[in-house]
Amino acid sequence: MVPEPGEFLSLLTAEEVEAVRAAGRLRKWDRGATVMNEGDTSDWVVVLMEGRVKVSSHTDSGTEVVLAVRGPGGILGELSAIDGSPRSATVTALEPISGIVVRDFATFLENHGRIAVLLMQHVSFRLRDADRKRIEYGAYDTAGRVATRLLELAERYGEQTSAGVRVALPLSQDELAGWTGSSREAVSKALRMLRDRGLIETGRRRVVIHDIEGLRRRAR
């Protein structure tokens, strides 16, 4: 397993990764399975080894808001495991996944001081990223937000092909709408506009970016 750049395990040494493995047990989930539920209270975390998940929450009206997509090396549920508060989001497998379940995570951190410091830095980065996304919601139109999220997926999961950068999109249009703070109809319109400009090509759960610089300009 190679952790994604910027995910929690990418910050650790090989010895520290082994310490995480030794502290927990490997578990697998099928696509669509719920890994953890918003509102639950527990002391365990999951460190992703394979596959991707969505982290989401629901508004009072029942609308799903996708907060993030996490991949190999990502850590899930760390805030609740540390402070004992209910989980702030639901985590769902976007594809078959496996992860290390570490129970009594707070005690693990007490015994591994450097990992605890790195986790604080990682959480700080994620909070700053969340702040940036909130600014995007107010400053960008739907097409700009969709372009920004497609660029993020391309940077993390993109594969260079003769046609452009291919992204195996793990999200449905409804989920992409929840990730951009838009309606499904608005996202469909934005994708159509980006296609008409020749910037992207879409298919079932995939996107090919033909002009990544043009998409980056549209995202601004």
N, C-alpha and C positions, 0 to 999 in steps of 0.2 A: 504494500500500500504506500503510495506517495501522497502525502497531504497536500491539499491545495495551498498555494501561497497565501499567507495572511491568516490561515486557519490556525487554531490553537496548537495542534501538534507540530506545525511547521516551525514553531518557536522553540521547541524542546530539543535537547540533545538525544542521541540514540539511546543513551542510558536512561534518560528521563522518560522516553517513550516506553521503554521496557518496564519501568517502574509503574507506569499507568496500566500497562497490560497485566502486570502481576497483581495489581490491586483489585482487578475486576474480573468479569467473565464475559466471554463473547456471546452475543445474542443476535438473532436474525429476525427481520420483519419483512413481510410481503409488501408489494406495492399497494398503497392505499391504507395501510395499517396505521393506527394511531400509536405513536411512540410515547407521548405524554399529553395529558389533558390540562387545559387552562383551569385554574382554580384548585387543582390537586395540591397537596402538601406532602413532600417526601424529601429524603436526604441523599438521593442518588442522582448521578449524572450519566449521560451517554456520550462517549467519544466516538464519532463516526469513523469507521474504517473503510466502508464501501458504500457507494450510492449517495443520493441526494434527498433532502427533506425540505418541506416548506414549514416555516414558522408563521403561525397566523393567530388572529384574534377575531372575535365577533363583536359588532356594535350591538346596542340595545335593540335595534331594528332587525337584527339577524344577518346583516351584511358581513361577509368575510373580508377581513383586511389582511393581506399577506405582508408580513413584516420583513421576511428575509428568506433566502434560499441558502442552505448550508450543504457543504459537500465533505469529502473525505478529510479527516483531520479536525473537523468542527466539533465543538463541545456544546452540549444541549442541557439546559436545566441547572446551570451552575448557580444562578442567583438564588433560586429557591432552596437549593441544597446548602447554601452558605448561610442565608439569613432566616430560613425557616418559614418565610412567607409563602402564600399560595403561588403556584406557577402563573406567570403572566401571559402565557400563550400556549396554544396547542401545537404539537409537532406531528406532522404526517409524512409518511414515506412517499416520495414521488416515484420511486422505483424500488426494486428489492434492495434492502440495505442490511448492513451488519455493523455492530458497534460494541464497544466495551462498556459494560454497565459497572460503574464504580459506586458502591454504597458507602455511607458515612464519609462523604467527600470532604467535609470540613476537617475531619481528623486526618485524612490523607494530606491535605494542604498544610496542616500543622507540622507534619513530619517531613514535608518537602518544601522548605522555605523559598527556594529559587523558583520552583514551579508556581507557588502562590503569587510571587511578585510578577511573573510573566502573565499569569491569569489576570491580575489587576490591569496590566498594560493592555491586554487583549480586550477586556471589558471596556476600558476607556476608549479604545479605538472604535468599538462597536457603537458606543454612545455618541461619539462624534459623527459617525456615519449616519446614525438615525437622525441626528440634528440636521445634517446636510440634506437628507431626503425630505424632511419636513419643509425646508426652505424651497426645495424643488417643487413641492406641491403648490406653493403659493406663487412661485416665479415663472413656472413653465406651463405651457398648454399641454393637452393630453398627448399630442404627437411628440412633443419634446420629452415628456416623461417616459413614453414608450421607447423612444430612441435611446434614452439613457439606460433603461433597463436592458435593452437588447445589447448595447455595448458592454454592459457589465457581464452579461452571460457570455458574450463572445470572448471577453478577456479571460474568463474563468474556464470556459468549456469549449471554446471555438477550435475548429480543425480547419487548417488551410487547405483548400481544394482548388482545382483549376477554375471553378466558377466563382470562388470567393471564400469567405469564412463561413463554414457550416456549423450551426449550433443545433444540437439535439435538444429541442426545447422541452423542459420537464413540466411546463405549465400549460394548462388549458387557457383559452381566452378569458374565461371567467376568473381564473387565478391571476392572470396577467393584469386584468382589470383591478383586482384586489391589491396587487402589488404597486399599481400606479395611482391608486386613489381615484379611479375613473369608473364609469359604467362600461358594461360589455359592449354596448352599441358604440360608445365613443372610442374604445380600443379598436373595434373592427374598422371604424372609419379611419383611424390613425394608421393602421396597418395598410389599408387600401391606398391611402395617400402616399405612404412610403414605397409601396409597390409601384404605383403609377409614376413616381419619380425615378424608378429604376434603382433605388437604393437597396431593396431587399426582395427576396422571393420567399414565399411561405408555403408550407405543406403541413401534413399532419404531424403535430408536435416537433416541427423543425423549422428553422429559418436559415436561409443563405443570405449573407450580407455581401452584396456585389460591390458596394462603394462604402467602405468603412469610414473614410474621411468625410464623405458627404453626409453619412449618418451622424458623425460626430459634430459636424457643423449644425445639423438640424436639432441636435440635442441641446445646444447652447441657448 
